[in-house]
Every structure is written in C-alpha cells, then in structure tokens.
C-alpha cells in the first residue's frame, strides 16, 4: 500500500519539526516537504503535489485561509493539483472555521490533538472523508441547523457529507431506544460539551459519561461524537 504523501506548512519551527518527526514514525505516512510561510507553502503545494497538506492558519505572510483560496483557484486549471487540505490550528472561532471551509479546506484539526488522532485525520482526509475536530463540531452543526430545505445556506455544504441514521439503525433505535439520560447527554454533545462538561452539568462521573457516550454511538451507528450529533439532528432525535 502506498504511503500518504504529506507536507507541513507551519511557521513555528519547533512545532513543525515536532510534527514532522512524529508523523514520519507513523506507518503509511511520508512527509515529502515543509514550509515556514504561506508563499513557500503555495509553491510547495504546486510543485510537490502531495496527497495531504497540513496548513497552519496563522502564517506570517499570507495566512493559511488565503493560501487555501489561492491554491484552489490555481488548481481549477491544473487537473494534477488534487491535494487535500487539513487545517491545523489553535483557532476555534466561528469565523476561522467557516472561512477555512469556504476557502476550500477539507478538514479542520486543533493543534492540541494527539498524534494518533492527527494520523487518523490525515487518513480520513486523504480518503475524501472530511475530518472535523470535535471541539469545533458545534459550529458545523449550527450551520446544518441554519440550512435551507435545499441545503443551500451552509457555507460548508460542499465539504461535509451529512447522513441521517441508516434504516438498519432506525430499526435498532426502535428496538433499543435511547434512554432519557442518553438523550440528555446527546443534547449536550450537540451543544458542543466535552465529557468533563457533561459530567459537571449532570453531576455524574466522567467514566459514567463515557459509558453513556459509547452506548449512544452504538445505537446511532456512529463512529464518533460529531457523527452522532449530526445524525441526531438530521433524524429528529434532537431539535
């Protein structure tokens, strides 16, 4: 199996070196280039043609969002420029998230993510499955809520695939419905709460929350909290 060829565009040298070192040790991932600013990064994207580019938003010359916008514009005239873009940043603001997706980013990941999760995000992104950091999922969900019936209102509608609960899981939910407590926790997940937040609000332990979350994921047939929240909204479990 071919390795996923990635480049890292990050201005902080220690962060960039750390990322490269950690990812190089991951099976199936090969770092083929690095850049310390947006101008270099754009040239690298166009010359190296990686599978995935990790792009920091806060670059010193042209920021990461503008870099993505320019790359997508140039890629329209270059059929070989098919790199997926994974934004890697500390910015959780709604403006940053929506601007990144509107510019053409494929995925959005926070810098405090574990290396294992980052490797997963890279693989998901390379396969064409947008990866959204759970900590900013609520911003995405708000856009889903605001969409028109035709789905035209969401800025990110072209980037994120939203699926309702499959028929098999609809039957499972009928046979094994979510409990009142699970629905309560699911509502807090949709609201963007972490396990610790939920534990504090409901006066239960984090371990108990994790057990409930695991049961919710199983019942919804979801791989993660973000997918569970989206399915809950689209299926009408949560309004």
Biotite code that builds the C-alpha atoms (Angstrom):
import biotite.structure as struc

atoms = struc.array([
    struc.Atom([0.000, 0.000, 0.000], chain_id="A", res_id=1, res_name="UNK", atom_name="CA", element="C"),
    struc.Atom([1.371, 3.415, -0.984], chain_id="A", res_id=2, res_name="UNK", atom_name="CA", element="C"),
    struc.Atom([2.169, 5.846, 1.782], chain_id="A", res_id=3, res_name="UNK", atom_name="CA", element="C"),
    struc.Atom([0.170, 9.048, 2.146], chain_id="A", res_id=4, res_name="UNK", atom_name="CA", element="C"),
    struc.Atom([2.454, 11.852, 0.963], chain_id="A", res_id=5, res_name="UNK", atom_name="CA", element="C"),
    struc.Atom([2.081, 14.943, 3.139], chain_id="A", res_id=6, res_name="UNK", atom_name="CA", element="C"),
    struc.Atom([3.627, 18.379, 3.511], chain_id="A", res_id=7, res_name="UNK", atom_name="CA", element="C"),
    struc.Atom([3.644, 20.554, 6.632], chain_id="A", res_id=8, res_name="UNK", atom_name="CA", element="C"),
    struc.Atom([3.169, 24.330, 6.291], chain_id="A", res_id=9, res_name="UNK", atom_name="CA", element="C"),
    struc.Atom([3.820, 25.791, 9.744], chain_id="A", res_id=10, res_name="UNK", atom_name="CA", element="C"),
    struc.Atom([5.809, 28.884, 10.731], chain_id="A", res_id=11, res_name="UNK", atom_name="CA", element="C"),
    struc.Atom([6.790, 27.834, 14.272], chain_id="A", res_id=12, res_name="UNK", atom_name="CA", element="C"),
    struc.Atom([9.977, 25.846, 13.788], chain_id="A", res_id=13, res_name="UNK", atom_name="CA", element="C"),
    struc.Atom([9.727, 23.684, 16.908], chain_id="A", res_id=14, res_name="UNK", atom_name="CA", element="C"),
    struc.Atom([6.101, 22.811, 16.169], chain_id="A", res_id=15, res_name="UNK", atom_name="CA", element="C"),
    struc.Atom([6.931, 21.986, 12.548], chain_id="A", res_id=16, res_name="UNK", atom_name="CA", element="C"),
    struc.Atom([9.925, 19.829, 13.476], chain_id="A", res_id=17, res_name="UNK", atom_name="CA", element="C"),
    struc.Atom([7.901, 18.040, 16.145], chain_id="A", res_id=18, res_name="UNK", atom_name="CA", element="C"),
    struc.Atom([5.041, 17.311, 13.769], chain_id="A", res_id=19, res_name="UNK", atom_name="CA", element="C"),
    struc.Atom([7.344, 16.024, 11.061], chain_id="A", res_id=20, res_name="UNK", atom_name="CA", element="C"),
    struc.Atom([9.256, 13.801, 13.478], chain_id="A", res_id=21, res_name="UNK", atom_name="CA", element="C"),
    struc.Atom([6.079, 12.337, 14.980], chain_id="A", res_id=22, res_name="UNK", atom_name="CA", element="C"),
    struc.Atom([4.331, 11.733, 11.661], chain_id="A", res_id=23, res_name="UNK", atom_name="CA", element="C"),
    struc.Atom([7.386, 10.224, 9.979], chain_id="A", res_id=24, res_name="UNK", atom_name="CA", element="C"),
    struc.Atom([7.242, 7.448, 12.572], chain_id="A", res_id=25, res_name="UNK", atom_name="CA", element="C"),
    struc.Atom([3.650, 6.571, 11.627], chain_id="A", res_id=26, res_name="UNK", atom_name="CA", element="C"),
    struc.Atom([3.062, 3.669, 9.292], chain_id="A", res_id=27, res_name="UNK", atom_name="CA", element="C"),
    struc.Atom([1.629, 4.693, 5.972], chain_id="A", res_id=28, res_name="UNK", atom_name="CA", element="C"),
    struc.Atom([2.608, 8.378, 6.174], chain_id="A", res_id=29, res_name="UNK", atom_name="CA", element="C"),
    struc.Atom([5.530, 10.055, 4.404], chain_id="A", res_id=30, res_name="UNK", atom_name="CA", element="C"),
    struc.Atom([6.487, 13.709, 4.872], chain_id="A", res_id=31, res_name="UNK", atom_name="CA", element="C"),
    struc.Atom([7.684, 14.972, 1.476], chain_id="A", res_id=32, res_name="UNK", atom_name="CA", element="C"),
    struc.Atom([8.108, 18.665, 2.190], chain_id="A", res_id=33, res_name="UNK", atom_name="CA", element="C"),
    struc.Atom([7.865, 21.534, 4.658], chain_id="A", res_id=34, res_name="UNK", atom_name="CA", element="C"),
    struc.Atom([7.439, 25.286, 4.524], chain_id="A", res_id=35, res_name="UNK", atom_name="CA", element="C"),
    struc.Atom([7.618, 28.060, 7.105], chain_id="A", res_id=36, res_name="UNK", atom_name="CA", element="C"),
    struc.Atom([5.329, 30.585, 5.416], chain_id="A", res_id=37, res_name="UNK", atom_name="CA", element="C"),
    struc.Atom([2.404, 30.793, 3.036], chain_id="A", res_id=38, res_name="UNK", atom_name="CA", element="C"),
    struc.Atom([4.365, 31.825, -0.057], chain_id="A", res_id=39, res_name="UNK", atom_name="CA", element="C"),
    struc.Atom([6.727, 28.866, 0.289], chain_id="A", res_id=40, res_name="UNK", atom_name="CA", element="C"),
    struc.Atom([3.795, 26.613, 1.120], chain_id="A", res_id=41, res_name="UNK", atom_name="CA", element="C"),
    struc.Atom([1.881, 27.562, -2.009], chain_id="A", res_id=42, res_name="UNK", atom_name="CA", element="C"),
    struc.Atom([4.931, 26.865, -4.190], chain_id="A", res_id=43, res_name="UNK", atom_name="CA", element="C"),
    struc.Atom([5.410, 23.548, -2.409], chain_id="A", res_id=44, res_name="UNK", atom_name="CA", element="C"),
    struc.Atom([1.789, 22.530, -2.961], chain_id="A", res_id=45, res_name="UNK", atom_name="CA", element="C"),
    struc.Atom([2.073, 23.259, -6.663], chain_id="A", res_id=46, res_name="UNK", atom_name="CA", element="C"),
    struc.Atom([5.474, 21.595, -7.170], chain_id="A", res_id=47, res_name="UNK", atom_name="CA", element="C"),
    struc.Atom([5.382, 18.546, -4.880], chain_id="A", res_id=48, res_name="UNK", atom_name="CA", element="C"),
    struc.Atom([1.658, 17.763, -5.351], chain_id="A", res_id=49, res_name="UNK", atom_name="CA", element="C"),
    struc.Atom([1.187, 15.926, -2.021], chain_id="A", res_id=50, res_name="UNK", atom_name="CA", element="C"),
    struc.Atom([-1.833, 13.852, -1.076], chain_id="A", res_id=51, res_name="UNK", atom_name="CA", element="C"),
    struc.Atom([-2.496, 15.975, 2.021], chain_id="A", res_id=52, res_name="UNK", atom_name="CA", element="C"),
    struc.Atom([-1.175, 19.354, 3.161], chain_id="A", res_id=53, res_name="UNK", atom_name="CA", element="C"),
    struc.Atom([-1.227, 20.316, 6.848], chain_id="A", res_id=54, res_name="UNK", atom_name="CA", element="C"),
    struc.Atom([-1.693, 24.080, 6.854], chain_id="A", res_id=55, res_name="UNK", atom_name="CA", element="C"),
    struc.Atom([-1.487, 26.429, 9.839], chain_id="A", res_id=56, res_name="UNK", atom_name="CA", element="C"),
    struc.Atom([-3.931, 29.344, 9.708], chain_id="A", res_id=57, res_name="UNK", atom_name="CA", element="C"),
    struc.Atom([-1.592, 31.901, 11.330], chain_id="A", res_id=58, res_name="UNK", atom_name="CA", element="C"),
    struc.Atom([1.174, 32.069, 8.737], chain_id="A", res_id=59, res_name="UNK", atom_name="CA", element="C"),
    struc.Atom([3.351, 35.218, 8.723], chain_id="A", res_id=60, res_name="UNK", atom_name="CA", element="C"),
    struc.Atom([2.896, 36.431, 5.131], chain_id="A", res_id=61, res_name="UNK", atom_name="CA", element="C"),
    struc.Atom([-0.306, 35.158, 3.548], chain_id="A", res_id=62, res_name="UNK", atom_name="CA", element="C"),
    struc.Atom([-2.430, 33.382, 6.121], chain_id="A", res_id=63, res_name="UNK", atom_name="CA", element="C"),
    struc.Atom([-3.482, 29.760, 5.769], chain_id="A", res_id=64, res_name="UNK", atom_name="CA", element="C"),
    struc.Atom([-7.007, 30.585, 4.633], chain_id="A", res_id=65, res_name="UNK", atom_name="CA", element="C"),
    struc.Atom([-5.746, 32.835, 1.827], chain_id="A", res_id=66, res_name="UNK", atom_name="CA", element="C"),
    struc.Atom([-3.203, 30.157, 0.890], chain_id="A", res_id=67, res_name="UNK", atom_name="CA", element="C"),
    struc.Atom([-6.007, 27.600, 0.515], chain_id="A", res_id=68, res_name="UNK", atom_name="CA", element="C"),
    struc.Atom([-8.116, 30.040, -1.506], chain_id="A", res_id=69, res_name="UNK", atom_name="CA", element="C"),
    struc.Atom([-5.247, 30.738, -3.917], chain_id="A", res_id=70, res_name="UNK", atom_name="CA", element="C"),
    struc.Atom([-4.366, 27.062, -4.234], chain_id="A", res_id=71, res_name="UNK", atom_name="CA", element="C"),
    struc.Atom([-7.960, 26.071, -5.017], chain_id="A", res_id=72, res_name="UNK", atom_name="CA", element="C"),
    struc.Atom([-8.156, 28.851, -7.604], chain_id="A", res_id=73, res_name="UNK", atom_name="CA", element="C"),
    struc.Atom([-4.960, 27.701, -9.339], chain_id="A", res_id=74, res_name="UNK", atom_name="CA", element="C"),
    struc.Atom([-5.993, 24.026, -9.078], chain_id="A", res_id=75, res_name="UNK", atom_name="CA", element="C"),
    struc.Atom([-9.003, 24.723, -11.311], chain_id="A", res_id=76, res_name="UNK", atom_name="CA", element="C"),
    struc.Atom([-6.547, 24.966, -14.210], chain_id="A", res_id=77, res_name="UNK", atom_name="CA", element="C"),
    struc.Atom([-4.376, 22.039, -13.113], chain_id="A", res_id=78, res_name="UNK", atom_name="CA", element="C"),
    struc.Atom([-6.001, 18.603, -13.000], chain_id="A", res_id=79, res_name="UNK", atom_name="CA", element="C"),
    struc.Atom([-2.972, 17.162, -11.176], chain_id="A", res_id=80, res_name="UNK", atom_name="CA", element="C"),
    struc.Atom([-3.358, 19.596, -8.233], chain_id="A", res_id=81, res_name="UNK", atom_name="CA", element="C"),
    struc.Atom([-5.636, 17.380, -6.169], chain_id="A", res_id=82, res_name="UNK", atom_name="CA", element="C"),
    struc.Atom([-4.106, 17.780, -2.703], chain_id="A", res_id=83, res_name="UNK", atom_name="CA", element="C"),
    struc.Atom([-6.466, 17.614, 0.266], chain_id="A", res_id=84, res_name="UNK", atom_name="CA", element="C"),
    struc.Atom([-6.090, 20.429, 2.798], chain_id="A", res_id=85, res_name="UNK", atom_name="CA", element="C"),
    struc.Atom([-6.135, 19.784, 6.549], chain_id="A", res_id=86, res_name="UNK", atom_name="CA", element="C"),
    struc.Atom([-6.116, 22.997, 8.570], chain_id="A", res_id=87, res_name="UNK", atom_name="CA", element="C"),
    struc.Atom([-4.063, 22.566, 11.740], chain_id="A", res_id=88, res_name="UNK", atom_name="CA", element="C"),
    struc.Atom([-4.550, 25.431, 14.160], chain_id="A", res_id=89, res_name="UNK", atom_name="CA", element="C"),
    struc.Atom([-5.421, 26.737, 17.621], chain_id="A", res_id=90, res_name="UNK", atom_name="CA", element="C"),
    struc.Atom([-8.270, 28.905, 16.269], chain_id="A", res_id=91, res_name="UNK", atom_name="CA", element="C"),
    struc.Atom([-11.722, 27.756, 17.425], chain_id="A", res_id=92, res_name="UNK", atom_name="CA", element="C"),
    struc.Atom([-13.638, 30.877, 16.390], chain_id="A", res_id=93, res_name="UNK", atom_name="CA", element="C"),
    struc.Atom([-16.656, 30.524, 14.134], chain_id="A", res_id=94, res_name="UNK", atom_name="CA", element="C"),
    struc.Atom([-15.192, 32.985, 11.639], chain_id="A", res_id=95, res_name="UNK", atom_name="CA", element="C"),
    struc.Atom([-11.983, 30.966, 11.276], chain_id="A", res_id=96, res_name="UNK", atom_name="CA", element="C"),
    struc.Atom([-13.740, 27.622, 10.937], chain_id="A", res_id=97, res_name="UNK", atom_name="CA", element="C"),
    struc.Atom([-16.301, 28.768, 8.359], chain_id="A", res_id=98, res_name="UNK", atom_name="CA", element="C"),
    struc.Atom([-13.753, 30.833, 6.430], chain_id="A", res_id=99, res_name="UNK", atom_name="CA", element="C"),
    struc.Atom([-11.433, 27.824, 6.191], chain_id="A", res_id=100, res_name="UNK", atom_name="CA", element="C"),
    struc.Atom([-14.143, 25.570, 4.769], chain_id="A", res_id=101, res_name="UNK", atom_name="CA", element="C"),
    struc.Atom([-15.433, 28.298, 2.475], chain_id="A", res_id=102, res_name="UNK", atom_name="CA", element="C"),
    struc.Atom([-11.893, 28.762, 1.104], chain_id="A", res_id=103, res_name="UNK", atom_name="CA", element="C"),
    struc.Atom([-11.751, 25.071, 0.227], chain_id="A", res_id=104, res_name="UNK", atom_name="CA", element="C"),
    struc.Atom([-10.254, 23.281, 3.228], chain_id="A", res_id=105, res_name="UNK", atom_name="CA", element="C"),
    struc.Atom([-11.203, 19.615, 3.518], chain_id="A", res_id=106, res_name="UNK", atom_name="CA", element="C"),
    struc.Atom([-10.636, 19.100, 7.248], chain_id="A", res_id=107, res_name="UNK", atom_name="CA", element="C"),
    struc.Atom([-10.093, 21.139, 10.416], chain_id="A", res_id=108, res_name="UNK", atom_name="CA", element="C"),
    struc.Atom([-7.976, 19.900, 13.305], chain_id="A", res_id=109, res_name="UNK", atom_name="CA", element="C"),
    struc.Atom([-6.789, 21.538, 16.513], chain_id="A", res_id=110, res_name="UNK", atom_name="CA", element="C"),
    struc.Atom([-3.068, 21.581, 17.349], chain_id="A", res_id=111, res_name="UNK", atom_name="CA", element="C"),
    struc.Atom([-3.629, 20.070, 20.788], chain_id="A", res_id=112, res_name="UNK", atom_name="CA", element="C"),
    struc.Atom([-4.890, 16.840, 19.206], chain_id="A", res_id=113, res_name="UNK", atom_name="CA", element="C"),
    struc.Atom([-2.947, 13.623, 19.903], chain_id="A", res_id=114, res_name="UNK", atom_name="CA", element="C"),
    struc.Atom([-0.602, 12.291, 17.230], chain_id="A", res_id=115, res_name="UNK", atom_name="CA", element="C"),
    struc.Atom([-2.814, 9.210, 16.890], chain_id="A", res_id=116, res_name="UNK", atom_name="CA", element="C"),
    struc.Atom([-5.865, 11.384, 16.198], chain_id="A", res_id=117, res_name="UNK", atom_name="CA", element="C"),
    struc.Atom([-3.887, 13.550, 13.778], chain_id="A", res_id=118, res_name="UNK", atom_name="CA", element="C"),
    struc.Atom([-2.778, 10.455, 11.869], chain_id="A", res_id=119, res_name="UNK", atom_name="CA", element="C"),
    struc.Atom([-6.419, 9.339, 11.720], chain_id="A", res_id=120, res_name="UNK", atom_name="CA", element="C"),
    struc.Atom([-7.431, 12.788, 10.480], chain_id="A", res_id=121, res_name="UNK", atom_name="CA", element="C"),
    struc.Atom([-4.818, 12.619, 7.724], chain_id="A", res_id=122, res_name="UNK", atom_name="CA", element="C"),
    struc.Atom([-6.034, 9.196, 6.602], chain_id="A", res_id=123, res_name="UNK", atom_name="CA", element="C"),
    struc.Atom([-9.693, 10.259, 6.674], chain_id="A", res_id=124, res_name="UNK", atom_name="CA", element="C"),
    struc.Atom([-8.871, 13.397, 4.699], chain_id="A", res_id=125, res_name="UNK", atom_name="CA", element="C"),
    struc.Atom([-6.809, 11.573, 2.096], chain_id="A", res_id=126, res_name="UNK", atom_name="CA", element="C"),
    struc.Atom([-9.687, 9.134, 1.557], chain_id="A", res_id=127, res_name="UNK", atom_name="CA", element="C"),
    struc.Atom([-12.031, 12.024, 0.829], chain_id="A", res_id=128, res_name="UNK", atom_name="CA", element="C"),
    struc.Atom([-13.811, 11.985, 4.187], chain_id="A", res_id=129, res_name="UNK", atom_name="CA", element="C"),
    struc.Atom([-13.663, 15.423, 5.855], chain_id="A", res_id=130, res_name="UNK", atom_name="CA", element="C"),
    struc.Atom([-12.444, 15.273, 9.455], chain_id="A", res_id=131, res_name="UNK", atom_name="CA", element="C"),
    struc.Atom([-13.789, 17.827, 11.912], chain_id="A", res_id=132, res_name="UNK", atom_name="CA", element="C"),
    struc.Atom([-12.235, 18.297, 15.333], chain_id="A", res_id=133, res_name="UNK", atom_name="CA", element="C"),
    struc.Atom([-14.890, 17.517, 17.980], chain_id="A", res_id=134, res_name="UNK", atom_name="CA", element="C"),
    struc.Atom([-14.108, 20.772, 19.774], chain_id="A", res_id=135, res_name="UNK", atom_name="CA", element="C"),
    struc.Atom([-15.445, 22.808, 16.838], chain_id="A", res_id=136, res_name="UNK", atom_name="CA", element="C"),
    struc.Atom([-18.214, 20.413, 15.815], chain_id="A", res_id=137, res_name="UNK", atom_name="CA", element="C"),
    struc.Atom([-20.914, 22.652, 17.259], chain_id="A", res_id=138, res_name="UNK", atom_name="CA", element="C"),
    struc.Atom([-20.034, 25.383, 14.761], chain_id="A", res_id=139, res_name="UNK", atom_name="CA", element="C"),
    struc.Atom([-20.593, 22.904, 11.951], chain_id="A", res_id=140, res_name="UNK", atom_name="CA", element="C"),
    struc.Atom([-23.849, 21.726, 13.492], chain_id="A", res_id=141, res_name="UNK", atom_name="CA", element="C"),
    struc.Atom([-25.114, 25.298, 13.749], chain_id="A", res_id=142, res_name="UNK", atom_name="CA", element="C"),
    struc.Atom([-24.591, 25.616, 10.015], chain_id="A", res_id=143, res_name="UNK", atom_name="CA", element="C"),
    struc.Atom([-26.573, 22.409, 9.455], chain_id="A", res_id=144, res_name="UNK", atom_name="CA", element="C"),
    struc.Atom([-29.417, 23.805, 11.566], chain_id="A", res_id=145, res_name="UNK", atom_name="CA", element="C"),
    struc.Atom([-29.426, 27.024, 9.544], chain_id="A", res_id=146, res_name="UNK", atom_name="CA", element="C"),
    struc.Atom([-29.507, 25.276, 6.162], chain_id="A", res_id=147, res_name="UNK", atom_name="CA", element="C"),
    struc.Atom([-32.489, 25.745, 3.907], chain_id="A", res_id=148, res_name="UNK", atom_name="CA", element="C"),
    struc.Atom([-34.512, 22.666, 2.845], chain_id="A", res_id=149, res_name="UNK", atom_name="CA", element="C"),
    struc.Atom([-32.383, 22.564, -0.300], chain_id="A", res_id=150, res_name="UNK", atom_name="CA", element="C"),
    struc.Atom([-29.195, 22.727, 1.783], chain_id="A", res_id=151, res_name="UNK", atom_name="CA", element="C"),
    struc.Atom([-28.015, 25.883, 0.019], chain_id="A", res_id=152, res_name="UNK", atom_name="CA", element="C"),
    struc.Atom([-27.358, 28.082, 3.050], chain_id="A", res_id=153, res_name="UNK", atom_name="CA", element="C"),
    struc.Atom([-24.446, 26.299, 4.676], chain_id="A", res_id=154, res_name="UNK", atom_name="CA", element="C"),
    struc.Atom([-21.064, 27.592, 3.572], chain_id="A", res_id=155, res_name="UNK", atom_name="CA", element="C"),
    struc.Atom([-19.579, 24.172, 4.173], chain_id="A", res_id=156, res_name="UNK", atom_name="CA", element="C"),
    struc.Atom([-22.236, 22.097, 2.445], chain_id="A", res_id=157, res_name="UNK", atom_name="CA", element="C"),
    struc.Atom([-19.848, 21.138, -0.358], chain_id="A", res_id=158, res_name="UNK", atom_name="CA", element="C"),
    struc.Atom([-17.199, 19.975, 2.078], chain_id="A", res_id=159, res_name="UNK", atom_name="CA", element="C"),
    struc.Atom([-19.102, 17.908, 4.628], chain_id="A", res_id=160, res_name="UNK", atom_name="CA", element="C"),
    struc.Atom([-21.266, 14.877, 3.961], chain_id="A", res_id=161, res_name="UNK", atom_name="CA", element="C"),
    struc.Atom([-24.173, 14.610, 6.395], chain_id="A", res_id=162, res_name="UNK", atom_name="CA", element="C"),
    struc.Atom([-26.053, 11.318, 6.635], chain_id="A", res_id=163, res_name="UNK", atom_name="CA", element="C"),
    struc.Atom([-29.200, 10.536, 8.558], chain_id="A", res_id=164, res_name="UNK", atom_name="CA", element="C"),
    struc.Atom([-29.424, 7.352, 10.583], chain_id="A", res_id=165, res_name="UNK", atom_name="CA", element="C"),
    struc.Atom([-29.386, 4.293, 8.306], chain_id="A", res_id=166, res_name="UNK", atom_name="CA", element="C"),
    struc.Atom([-32.524, 2.196, 8.040], chain_id="A", res_id=167, res_name="UNK", atom_name="CA", element="C"),
    struc.Atom([-30.934, -0.675, 9.978], chain_id="A", res_id=168, res_name="UNK", atom_name="CA", element="C"),
    struc.Atom([-30.139, 1.674, 12.844], chain_id="A", res_id=169, res_name="UNK", atom_name="CA", element="C"),
    struc.Atom([-33.598, 3.216, 12.720], chain_id="A", res_id=170, res_name="UNK", atom_name="CA", element="C"),
    struc.Atom([-34.925, -0.257, 13.454], chain_id="A", res_id=171, res_name="UNK", atom_name="CA", element="C"),
    struc.Atom([-32.319, -0.729, 16.170], chain_id="A", res_id=172, res_name="UNK", atom_name="CA", element="C"),
    struc.Atom([-33.400, 2.534, 17.784], chain_id="A", res_id=173, res_name="UNK", atom_name="CA", element="C"),
    struc.Atom([-36.995, 1.299, 17.706], chain_id="A", res_id=174, res_name="UNK", atom_name="CA", element="C"),
    struc.Atom([-35.992, -1.983, 19.346], chain_id="A", res_id=175, res_name="UNK", atom_name="CA", element="C"),
    struc.Atom([-33.458, -0.396, 21.710], chain_id="A", res_id=176, res_name="UNK", atom_name="CA", element="C"),
    struc.Atom([-34.289, 3.335, 22.006], chain_id="A", res_id=177, res_name="UNK", atom_name="CA", element="C"),
    struc.Atom([-32.092, 5.873, 23.705], chain_id="A", res_id=178, res_name="UNK", atom_name="CA", element="C"),
    struc.Atom([-32.828, 6.253, 27.381], chain_id="A", res_id=179, res_name="UNK", atom_name="CA", element="C"),
    struc.Atom([-33.860, 9.571, 28.874], chain_id="A", res_id=180, res_name="UNK", atom_name="CA", element="C"),
    struc.Atom([-30.333, 10.020, 30.252], chain_id="A", res_id=181, res_name="UNK", atom_name="CA", element="C"),
    struc.Atom([-28.758, 9.160, 26.884], chain_id="A", res_id=182, res_name="UNK", atom_name="CA", element="C"),
    struc.Atom([-30.972, 11.711, 25.142], chain_id="A", res_id=183, res_name="UNK", atom_name="CA", element="C"),
    struc.Atom([-29.968, 14.281, 27.756], chain_id="A", res_id=184, res_name="UNK", atom_name="CA", element="C"),
    struc.Atom([-26.278, 13.573, 27.117], chain_id="A", res_id=185, res_name="UNK", atom_name="CA", element="C"),
    struc.Atom([-26.792, 13.554, 23.346], chain_id="A", res_id=186, res_name="UNK", atom_name="CA", element="C"),
    struc.Atom([-28.367, 17.010, 23.590], chain_id="A", res_id=187, res_name="UNK", atom_name="CA", element="C"),
    struc.Atom([-25.274, 18.258, 25.445], chain_id="A", res_id=188, res_name="UNK", atom_name="CA", element="C"),
    struc.Atom([-22.996, 16.664, 22.830], chain_id="A", res_id=189, res_name="UNK", atom_name="CA", element="C"),
    struc.Atom([-24.891, 18.534, 20.125], chain_id="A", res_id=190, res_name="UNK", atom_name="CA", element="C"),
    struc.Atom([-24.327, 21.667, 22.205], chain_id="A", res_id=191, res_name="UNK", atom_name="CA", element="C"),
    struc.Atom([-20.565, 21.103, 21.959], chain_id="A", res_id=192, res_name="UNK", atom_name="CA", element="C"),
    struc.Atom([-19.960, 19.926, 25.543], chain_id="A", res_id=193, res_name="UNK", atom_name="CA", element="C"),
    struc.Atom([-16.966, 17.734, 26.364], chain_id="A", res_id=194, res_name="UNK", atom_name="CA", element="C"),
    struc.Atom([-17.245, 14.677, 28.603], chain_id="A", res_id=195, res_name="UNK", atom_name="CA", element="C"),
    struc.Atom([-15.982, 16.754, 31.519], chain_id="A", res_id=196, res_name="UNK", atom_name="CA", element="C"),
    struc.Atom([-18.543, 19.469, 30.808], chain_id="A", res_id=197, res_name="UNK", atom_name="CA", element="C"),
    struc.Atom([-21.343, 16.902, 30.699], chain_id="A", res_id=198, res_name="UNK", atom_name="CA", element="C"),
    struc.Atom([-20.182, 15.291, 33.930], chain_id="A", res_id=199, res_name="UNK", atom_name="CA", element="C"),
    struc.Atom([-20.221, 18.676, 35.657], chain_id="A", res_id=200, res_name="UNK", atom_name="CA", element="C"),
    struc.Atom([-23.648, 19.635, 34.360], chain_id="A", res_id=201, res_name="UNK", atom_name="CA", element="C"),
    struc.Atom([-25.272, 16.310, 35.250], chain_id="A", res_id=202, res_name="UNK", atom_name="CA", element="C"),
    struc.Atom([-23.329, 15.679, 38.475], chain_id="A", res_id=203, res_name="UNK", atom_name="CA", element="C"),
    struc.Atom([-22.032, 12.291, 37.321], chain_id="A", res_id=204, res_name="UNK", atom_name="CA", element="C"),
    struc.Atom([-18.519, 10.970, 36.803], chain_id="A", res_id=205, res_name="UNK", atom_name="CA", element="C"),
    struc.Atom([-16.597, 11.266, 33.539], chain_id="A", res_id=206, res_name="UNK", atom_name="CA", element="C"),
    struc.Atom([-16.435, 7.469, 33.455], chain_id="A", res_id=207, res_name="UNK", atom_name="CA", element="C"),
    struc.Atom([-20.221, 7.283, 33.551], chain_id="A", res_id=208, res_name="UNK", atom_name="CA", element="C"),
    struc.Atom([-20.429, 9.840, 30.754], chain_id="A", res_id=209, res_name="UNK", atom_name="CA", element="C"),
    struc.Atom([-18.031, 7.781, 28.623], chain_id="A", res_id=210, res_name="UNK", atom_name="CA", element="C"),
    struc.Atom([-20.201, 4.697, 29.113], chain_id="A", res_id=211, res_name="UNK", atom_name="CA", element="C"),
    struc.Atom([-23.309, 6.606, 28.028], chain_id="A", res_id=212, res_name="UNK", atom_name="CA", element="C"),
    struc.Atom([-21.495, 8.091, 25.039], chain_id="A", res_id=213, res_name="UNK", atom_name="CA", element="C"),
    struc.Atom([-20.331, 4.648, 23.955], chain_id="A", res_id=214, res_name="UNK", atom_name="CA", element="C"),
    struc.Atom([-23.908, 3.351, 24.152], chain_id="A", res_id=215, res_name="UNK", atom_name="CA", element="C"),
    struc.Atom([-25.166, 6.353, 22.172], chain_id="A", res_id=216, res_name="UNK", atom_name="CA", element="C"),
    struc.Atom([-22.590, 5.791, 19.414], chain_id="A", res_id=217, res_name="UNK", atom_name="CA", element="C"),
    struc.Atom([-23.542, 2.124, 19.197], chain_id="A", res_id=218, res_name="UNK", atom_name="CA", element="C"),
    struc.Atom([-27.258, 2.870, 18.977], chain_id="A", res_id=219, res_name="UNK", atom_name="CA", element="C"),
    struc.Atom([-26.779, 5.539, 16.319], chain_id="A", res_id=220, res_name="UNK", atom_name="CA", element="C"),
    struc.Atom([-24.218, 3.535, 14.377], chain_id="A", res_id=221, res_name="UNK", atom_name="CA", element="C"),
    struc.Atom([-21.843, 6.477, 14.623], chain_id="A", res_id=222, res_name="UNK", atom_name="CA", element="C"),
    struc.Atom([-18.042, 6.380, 14.617], chain_id="A", res_id=223, res_name="UNK", atom_name="CA", element="C"),
    struc.Atom([-17.568, 9.468, 16.769], chain_id="A", res_id=224, res_name="UNK", atom_name="CA", element="C"),
    struc.Atom([-19.349, 12.233, 18.696], chain_id="A", res_id=225, res_name="UNK", atom_name="CA", element="C"),
    struc.Atom([-19.551, 14.570, 15.714], chain_id="A", res_id=226, res_name="UNK", atom_name="CA", element="C"),
    struc.Atom([-21.241, 11.987, 13.515], chain_id="A", res_id=227, res_name="UNK", atom_name="CA", element="C"),
    struc.Atom([-23.614, 11.067, 16.346], chain_id="A", res_id=228, res_name="UNK", atom_name="CA", element="C"),
    struc.Atom([-24.578, 14.714, 16.831], chain_id="A", res_id=229, res_name="UNK", atom_name="CA", element="C"),
    struc.Atom([-25.225, 15.253, 13.127], chain_id="A", res_id=230, res_name="UNK", atom_name="CA", element="C"),
    struc.Atom([-27.292, 12.067, 12.867], chain_id="A", res_id=231, res_name="UNK", atom_name="CA", element="C"),
    struc.Atom([-29.276, 13.063, 15.934], chain_id="A", res_id=232, res_name="UNK", atom_name="CA", element="C"),
    struc.Atom([-30.162, 16.398, 14.350], chain_id="A", res_id=233, res_name="UNK", atom_name="CA", element="C"),
    struc.Atom([-30.993, 15.004, 10.924], chain_id="A", res_id=234, res_name="UNK", atom_name="CA", element="C"),
    struc.Atom([-33.069, 12.123, 12.298], chain_id="A", res_id=235, res_name="UNK", atom_name="CA", element="C"),
    struc.Atom([-35.059, 14.404, 14.619], chain_id="A", res_id=236, res_name="UNK", atom_name="CA", element="C"),
    struc.Atom([-33.802, 12.907, 17.878], chain_id="A", res_id=237, res_name="UNK", atom_name="CA", element="C"),
    struc.Atom([-32.566, 16.348, 18.916], chain_id="A", res_id=238, res_name="UNK", atom_name="CA", element="C"),
    struc.Atom([-34.034, 19.656, 17.714], chain_id="A", res_id=239, res_name="UNK", atom_name="CA", element="C"),
])
